Amino acid sequence: MAMTLRLTDEEAEALRMRAELEHRSMQDVARQAVREYIESHSRVDLLDRVLDEELPRYAEALERLGQ
């Protein structure tokens, strides 16, 4: 799926410099950044969901351990 990504001049220049430094295309660098963002936030979301679902089950035991 194709999309258009609008960057400020500063963002575009930073991306161009990063891509040049890594001998990669700007598109490759941007796509990797998107993948890393999604992966990172997916882990946080999963952890939050597990804690929300499982923590109440063990709340009493955790409270006792804290005493």
One Martini backbone bead per residue (centre of mass of N, CA, C, O) as a GRO file, in nm:
protein
   67
    1MET     BB    1   0.095   0.037   0.024
    2ALA     BB    2   0.051   0.363  -0.046
    3MET     BB    3   0.207   0.675   0.069
    4THR     BB    4   0.212   0.996   0.217
    5LEU     BB    5   0.487   1.187   0.355
    6ARG     BB    6   0.491   1.466   0.560
    7LEU     BB    7   0.761   1.689   0.593
    8THR     BB    8   0.967   1.877   0.714
    9ASP     BB    9   1.255   2.014   0.633
   10GLU     BB   10   1.405   1.906   0.884
   11GLU     BB   11   1.314   1.611   0.865
   12ALA     BB   12   1.417   1.555   0.579
   13GLU     BB   13   1.714   1.619   0.638
   14ALA     BB   14   1.756   1.412   0.864
   15LEU     BB   15   1.682   1.168   0.690
   16ARG     BB   16   1.892   1.207   0.469
   17MET     BB   17   2.141   1.191   0.655
   18ARG     BB   18   2.087   0.912   0.772
   19ALA     BB   19   2.082   0.759   0.505
   20GLU     BB   20   2.363   0.834   0.414
   21LEU     BB   21   2.518   0.718   0.659
   22GLU     BB   22   2.378   0.415   0.597
   23HIS     BB   23   2.339   0.354   0.294
   24ARG     BB   24   2.033   0.444   0.247
   25SER     BB   25   1.718   0.493   0.213
   26MET     BB   26   1.469   0.688   0.319
   27GLN     BB   27   1.255   0.469   0.312
   28ASP     BB   28   1.399   0.257   0.486
   29VAL     BB   29   1.424   0.430   0.740
   30ALA     BB   30   1.121   0.492   0.777
   31ARG     BB   31   1.018   0.199   0.790
   32GLN     BB   32   1.183   0.118   1.038
   33ALA     BB   33   1.062   0.327   1.230
   34VAL     BB   34   0.775   0.219   1.215
   35ARG     BB   35   0.829  -0.067   1.314
   36GLU     BB   36   0.953   0.013   1.591
   37TYR     BB   37   0.709   0.166   1.697
   38ILE     BB   38   0.504  -0.064   1.688
   39GLU     BB   39   0.658  -0.269   1.858
   40SER     BB   40   0.688  -0.099   2.114
   41HIS     BB   41   0.378  -0.034   2.156
   42SER     BB   42   0.275  -0.326   2.162
   43ARG     BB   43   0.413  -0.410   2.425
   44VAL     BB   44   0.280  -0.203   2.609
   45ASP     BB   45  -0.013  -0.284   2.552
   46LEU     BB   46   0.013  -0.576   2.649
   47LEU     BB   47   0.102  -0.517   2.937
   48ASP     BB   48  -0.142  -0.349   3.017
   49ARG     BB   49  -0.353  -0.569   2.968
   50VAL     BB   50  -0.244  -0.781   3.162
   51LEU     BB   51  -0.255  -0.608   3.415
   52ASP     BB   52  -0.561  -0.542   3.404
   53GLU     BB   53  -0.647  -0.853   3.415
   54GLU     BB   54  -0.447  -0.983   3.653
   55LEU     BB   55  -0.413  -0.801   3.905
   56PRO     BB   56  -0.692  -0.841   4.048
   57ARG     BB   57  -0.651  -1.146   4.111
   58TYR     BB   58  -0.373  -1.061   4.301
   59ALA     BB   59  -0.424  -0.831   4.508
   60GLU     BB   60  -0.432  -0.972   4.784
   61ALA     BB   61  -0.154  -1.105   4.773
   62LEU     BB   62   0.007  -0.844   4.726
   63GLU     BB   63  -0.080  -0.707   4.987
   64ARG     BB   64   0.042  -0.915   5.179
   65LEU     BB   65   0.336  -0.889   5.076
   66GLY     BB   66   0.347  -0.572   5.158
   67GLN     BB   67   0.338  -0.629   5.490
   0.00000   0.00000   0.00000
